């Protein structure tokens, strides 16, 4: 599957999904005007990739300094797809990079760890 790369903008994160390497990355800030329009195609490509995975070792690196509530809903959908893939026999490691001083990002990471137990969650303070 062809990789998916979307350069960061002032309001949306960089998306660097290297499907052939099983390496997925999101970084930057996420408060696009229409989160569903931004994340919808990303999640669609992710789901197509995950459907073809069988016993894959997938690494997901997430380093989001800020995201708004509409992005949060879309991120949960993205992590749910990853969790389903992990439950189906793939190994999914989620590296959650955050500023040590940012309690909000830390709390969201803890919520992800609780809500998506099939993911191998790693809290990575910067």
Backbone as CSV, one residue per row, in Angstrom:
resi,resn,N_x,N_y,N_z,CA_x,CA_y,CA_z,C_x,C_y,C_z
1,UNK,0.846,-1.178,0.000,0.000,0.000,0.000,0.889,1.238,0.000
2,UNK,0.483,2.207,-0.786,1.238,3.460,-0.873,1.222,4.187,0.468
3,UNK,2.345,4.805,0.835,2.357,5.570,2.083,1.408,6.774,1.993
4,UNK,1.044,7.265,3.155,0.194,8.454,3.239,0.978,9.528,3.978
5,UNK,1.238,10.634,3.305,1.933,11.743,3.943,1.137,13.018,3.713
6,UNK,0.830,13.696,4.817,0.179,15.005,4.763,1.043,15.934,5.594
7,UNK,1.550,16.978,4.975,2.394,17.928,5.698,1.574,18.666,6.747
8,UNK,2.230,19.013,7.826,1.562,19.773,8.883,1.183,21.155,8.366
9,UNK,0.096,21.670,8.899,-0.300,23.049,8.635,-0.384,23.733,10.000
10,UNK,-0.669,25.012,10.022,-0.797,25.658,11.339,-1.899,25.054,12.216
11,UNK,-2.897,24.386,11.585,-4.018,23.856,12.360,-4.184,22.343,12.279
12,UNK,-3.352,21.674,11.493,-3.488,20.219,11.386,-2.115,19.549,11.494
13,UNK,-2.100,18.322,12.012,-0.826,17.645,12.250,-0.222,17.050,10.982
14,UNK,1.059,16.759,11.080,1.699,15.972,10.036,1.224,14.532,10.187
15,UNK,0.840,13.936,9.089,0.457,12.529,9.050,1.505,11.839,8.187
16,UNK,2.205,10.886,8.768,3.236,10.157,8.039,3.018,8.668,8.305
17,UNK,2.194,8.047,7.455,1.861,6.634,7.587,2.652,5.864,6.534
18,UNK,3.680,5.185,6.983,4.511,4.375,6.091,4.041,2.930,6.234
19,UNK,3.001,2.618,5.501,2.331,1.330,5.650,3.277,0.152,5.402
20,UNK,4.149,0.267,4.410,5.064,-0.822,4.096,6.042,-1.128,5.223
21,UNK,6.315,-0.120,6.045,7.226,-0.284,7.194,6.462,-0.526,8.497
22,UNK,5.142,-0.510,8.439,4.284,-0.631,9.625,4.628,0.452,10.644
23,UNK,4.897,1.673,10.133,5.265,2.813,10.984,4.299,3.964,10.700
24,UNK,3.567,4.357,11.735,2.559,5.400,11.607,2.900,6.537,12.559
25,UNK,2.798,7.767,12.072,3.179,8.903,12.908,2.207,10.065,12.728
26,UNK,1.855,10.674,13.855,1.078,11.920,13.882,1.847,12.886,14.759
27,UNK,2.091,14.108,14.257,2.756,15.077,15.125,2.382,16.500,14.750
28,UNK,2.348,17.329,15.780,2.010,18.734,15.591,0.819,19.116,16.444
29,UNK,-0.028,19.965,15.887,-1.237,20.417,16.569,-2.433,20.062,15.698
30,UNK,-3.579,19.847,16.350,-4.759,19.415,15.614,-5.989,20.197,16.045
31,UNK,-6.300,21.209,15.265,-7.558,21.928,15.449,-8.054,22.436,14.093
32,UNK,-8.172,21.493,13.126,-8.661,21.909,11.808,-10.100,22.408,11.904
33,UNK,-10.459,23.247,10.952,-11.810,23.799,10.939,-12.858,22.693,10.892
34,UNK,-12.563,21.636,10.147,-13.475,20.499,10.045,-12.666,19.221,10.290
35,UNK,-12.654,18.760,11.527,-11.853,17.596,11.897,-12.289,16.348,11.144
36,UNK,-13.584,16.188,10.937,-14.076,15.002,10.221,-13.581,15.003,8.779
37,UNK,-13.540,16.154,8.139,-13.059,16.236,6.757,-11.562,15.935,6.691
38,UNK,-10.806,16.363,7.704,-9.368,16.091,7.718,-9.090,14.623,8.036
39,UNK,-9.676,14.127,9.112,-9.353,12.780,9.582,-10.085,11.665,8.848
40,UNK,-11.241,11.958,8.250,-12.015,10.921,7.567,-11.195,10.127,6.558
41,UNK,-10.548,10.787,5.592,-9.739,10.051,4.617,-8.528,9.353,5.256
42,UNK,-7.979,9.938,6.300,-6.842,9.331,7.003,-7.280,8.013,7.648
43,UNK,-8.409,8.053,8.332,-8.924,6.854,8.999,-9.335,5.801,7.974
44,UNK,-9.886,6.236,6.853,-10.276,5.302,5.802,-9.054,4.552,5.264
45,UNK,-7.968,5.265,5.003,-6.729,4.617,4.529,-6.153,3.709,5.608
46,UNK,-6.206,4.162,6.858,-5.706,3.352,7.966,-6.479,2.042,8.053
47,UNK,-7.790,2.112,7.976,-8.614,0.896,8.064,-8.323,-0.064,6.918
48,UNK,-8.108,0.466,5.713,-7.786,-0.394,4.569,-6.452,-1.097,4.805
49,UNK,-5.481,-0.372,5.332,-4.180,-0.953,5.661,-4.329,-2.031,6.732
50,UNK,-5.046,-1.709,7.810,-5.193,-2.651,8.919,-5.927,-3.916,8.504
51,UNK,-6.868,-3.795,7.582,-7.617,-4.962,7.112,-6.693,-5.972,6.430
52,UNK,-5.592,-5.494,5.871,-4.648,-6.376,5.184,-3.554,-6.899,6.112
53,UNK,-3.516,-6.414,7.341,-2.479,-6.839,8.290,-2.870,-8.160,8.953
54,UNK,-1.892,-9.041,9.074,-2.113,-10.321,9.739,-0.848,-10.654,10.528
55,UNK,-0.891,-10.431,11.820,0.270,-10.689,12.655,1.364,-9.652,12.510
56,UNK,1.018,-8.464,12.059,2.014,-7.408,11.850,2.424,-6.779,13.175
57,UNK,3.653,-6.256,13.203,4.150,-5.472,14.343,4.124,-4.011,13.907
58,UNK,3.143,-3.285,14.410,2.892,-1.905,13.989,3.350,-0.959,15.096
59,UNK,4.091,0.074,14.704,4.518,1.095,15.656,3.816,2.400,15.314
60,UNK,3.186,2.995,16.318,2.470,4.253,16.146,3.115,5.284,17.065
61,UNK,3.627,6.362,16.476,4.226,7.450,17.245,3.314,8.661,17.169
62,UNK,2.848,9.112,18.330,1.947,10.263,18.393,2.581,11.332,19.266
63,UNK,2.762,12.503,18.673,3.328,13.639,19.390,2.491,14.866,19.054
64,UNK,1.378,14.996,19.747,0.466,16.114,19.512,0.554,17.084,20.687
65,UNK,0.960,18.304,20.399,1.108,19.307,21.444,-0.245,19.869,21.874
66,UNK,-1.223,19.829,20.959,-2.556,20.353,21.259,-3.547,19.735,20.286
67,UNK,-4.765,19.454,20.773,-5.858,19.060,19.895,-7.156,19.503,20.530
68,UNK,-8.108,19.903,19.678,-9.389,20.388,20.180,-10.382,19.239,20.326
69,UNK,-11.568,19.561,20.801,-12.548,18.509,21.106,-13.009,17.754,19.865
70,UNK,-13.147,18.431,18.732,-13.577,17.701,17.537,-12.459,16.784,17.040
71,UNK,-11.214,17.176,17.229,-10.102,16.288,16.892,-10.082,15.091,17.831
72,UNK,-10.420,15.314,19.097,-10.430,14.233,20.077,-11.356,13.106,19.629
73,UNK,-12.545,13.450,19.148,-13.488,12.431,18.678,-12.886,11.622,17.534
74,UNK,-12.219,12.295,16.617,-11.630,11.609,15.476,-10.435,10.763,15.895
75,UNK,-9.660,11.262,16.844,-8.518,10.489,17.344,-8.992,9.212,18.024
76,UNK,-10.094,9.305,18.764,-10.634,8.099,19.391,-11.034,7.074,18.330
77,UNK,-11.594,7.518,17.224,-11.960,6.618,16.136,-10.709,5.957,15.559
78,UNK,-9.659,6.739,15.385,-8.395,6.220,14.874,-7.812,5.183,15.829
79,UNK,-7.774,5.491,17.126,-7.216,4.557,18.102,-8.093,3.314,18.255
80,UNK,-9.389,3.473,18.058,-10.288,2.321,18.117,-9.956,1.340,16.986
81,UNK,-9.670,1.868,15.791,-9.298,1.010,14.665,-7.999,0.270,14.971
82,UNK,-7.047,0.960,15.581,-5.776,0.327,15.957,-5.995,-0.745,17.028
83,UNK,-6.851,-0.440,17.996,-7.154,-1.393,19.065,-7.807,-2.654,18.489
84,UNK,-8.723,-2.468,17.542,-9.374,-3.610,16.893,-8.344,-4.466,16.157
85,UNK,-7.368,-3.808,15.514,-6.322,-4.548,14.803,-5.462,-5.331,15.790
86,UNK,-5.193,-4.740,16.939,-4.411,-5.428,17.975,-5.199,-6.615,18.522
87,UNK,-6.482,-6.433,18.712,-7.334,-7.524,19.200,-7.420,-8.662,18.191
88,UNK,-7.211,-8.342,16.923,-7.287,-9.341,15.851,-5.959,-10.068,15.631
89,UNK,-4.968,-9.806,16.488,-3.725,-10.565,16.396,-2.502,-9.806,15.938
90,UNK,-2.650,-8.518,15.668,-1.489,-7.706,15.331,-0.891,-7.141,16.620
91,UNK,0.372,-6.801,16.577,1.029,-6.150,17.714,1.079,-4.661,17.406
92,UNK,0.411,-3.864,18.238,0.370,-2.422,17.995,0.963,-1.706,19.199
93,UNK,2.110,-1.087,18.967,2.775,-0.312,20.014,2.477,1.159,19.780
94,UNK,1.897,1.804,20.784,1.580,3.227,20.712,2.535,3.991,21.615
95,UNK,3.398,4.795,20.996,4.307,5.667,21.734,3.654,7.046,21.817
96,UNK,3.319,7.453,23.037,2.594,8.700,23.293,3.600,9.735,23.817
97,UNK,4.069,10.603,22.919,5.065,11.619,23.276,4.359,12.873,23.772
98,UNK,4.868,13.408,24.878,4.222,14.590,25.461,5.234,15.412,26.252
99,UNK,4.912,16.683,26.367,5.686,17.576,27.229,5.424,17.163,28.671
100,UNK,6.466,17.054,29.470,6.306,16.620,30.865,5.400,17.547,31.668
101,UNK,5.290,18.794,31.256,4.489,19.778,31.988,3.021,19.789,31.554
102,UNK,2.677,19.060,30.516,1.326,19.136,29.950,0.419,18.059,30.545
103,UNK,-0.306,18.437,31.576,-1.193,17.498,32.262,-2.346,17.028,31.373
104,UNK,-2.839,17.901,30.509,-3.970,17.550,29.655,-3.595,16.424,28.692
105,UNK,-2.446,16.545,28.053,-1.997,15.510,27.115,-1.694,14.214,27.875
106,UNK,-1.114,14.343,29.069,-0.835,13.159,29.892,-2.127,12.439,30.263
107,UNK,-3.148,13.197,30.671,-4.431,12.608,31.054,-5.115,11.939,29.859
108,UNK,-5.014,12.555,28.691,-5.615,11.950,27.504,-4.914,10.630,27.206
109,UNK,-3.600,10.599,27.343,-2.856,9.357,27.142,-3.299,8.275,28.110
110,UNK,-3.504,8.647,29.374,-3.966,7.681,30.374,-5.351,7.154,30.001
111,UNK,-6.192,8.027,29.462,-7.523,7.609,29.022,-7.421,6.626,27.855
112,UNK,-6.494,6.889,26.929,-6.286,5.962,25.815,-5.850,4.598,26.321
113,UNK,-4.921,4.596,27.273,-4.419,3.339,27.837,-5.564,2.543,28.448
114,UNK,-6.476,3.225,29.136,-7.603,2.549,29.778,-8.655,2.088,28.774
115,UNK,-8.935,2.924,27.777,-10.015,2.632,26.831,-9.632,1.631,25.746
116,UNK,-8.340,1.519,25.461,-7.884,0.645,24.379,-6.814,-0.310,24.903
117,UNK,-7.237,-1.307,25.685,-6.287,-2.178,26.380,-5.469,-3.095,25.472
118,UNK,-5.879,-3.298,24.228,-5.109,-4.168,23.337,-3.837,-3.480,22.825
119,UNK,-3.799,-2.156,22.932,-2.618,-1.411,22.488,-1.511,-1.516,23.530
120,UNK,-0.287,-1.645,23.074,0.871,-1.602,23.970,1.240,-0.124,24.122
121,UNK,0.731,0.475,25.178,0.848,1.927,25.370,2.144,2.266,26.102
122,UNK,2.870,3.240,25.554,4.106,3.699,26.195,4.062,5.219,26.312
123,UNK,4.024,5.711,27.541,4.060,7.135,27.822,5.508,7.601,27.662
124,UNK,5.733,8.594,26.804,7.089,9.050,26.506,7.230,10.545,26.765
125,UNK,7.522,10.936,28.006,7.752,12.362,28.263,8.941,12.880,27.455
126,UNK,8.812,14.077,26.929,9.896,14.680,26.125,10.937,15.301,27.027
